[in-house]
């Protein structure tokens, strides 16, 4: 399906063109055509096993594709490139994982400061100062010198968001960032994501948090069996979903 709200080349942050991905003989993504505009928040939802996480992981090349193209600011992400070029590319596409992926032997501030120093060559003192400001932004100034094992799941995920922001990426990807959290910790992570959206960050979010999708998304992509079968504003998607599979998905959520 081609996204109905295609954006012009100058406005596009991300464009996916006929993206196909298989694991062996099993197709996971089937000809995805869509785009994300600069400053737009797209929420990707759908049933388990529909290809949501695979799709978002292709956008920073954590997953290779079999055919098609993905462009980030006009650059073909899946074109042949060396490891250094790929690392530079990934440094401009922030990624927040389900399970935080923090370094357990580093404090929160050192987790946040490490990539700017190692990848961008930022002065360590400067990176440290910026890391403290980012931790303050996500509400964790008082936990800067705590280690991951001393933090709750929600706090660890907020450190992970600060770590991604430390590279000053123009795009942030979130792969079910609250799915590993206890229910009372979900809100603190979603609030940080909402603040990023309010600041104009371009975001792609795979999430089951439909309240977040309703409140924050500019568009929703509903995926089933590796295809975007519905693409709509939150108002249209929640009030009047067109595709029977989307109708059933929402009915199941309400029950």
Secondary structure, 3 states (H helix, E strand, C coil): CECCCCCCCCCEEEEEEEEEEEECCEEEEEEEEEEEECCCEEEEECCCCCCHHHHHHHCCCCCCCCEEEEEECCEECCCCCCHHHHHHHHHCEEEECCCCCCCCCCEHHHHHHHHHHHHHCCCHHHHHHHHHHHHHHCCCHHHCCCEHHHCCHHHHHHHHHHHHHCCCCCEEEEECCCCCCCHHHHHHHHHHHHHHHHCCCEEEEECCCHHHHHHHCCEEEEEECCEEEEEECHHHHHHCCCCHHHHHHHHHHHC
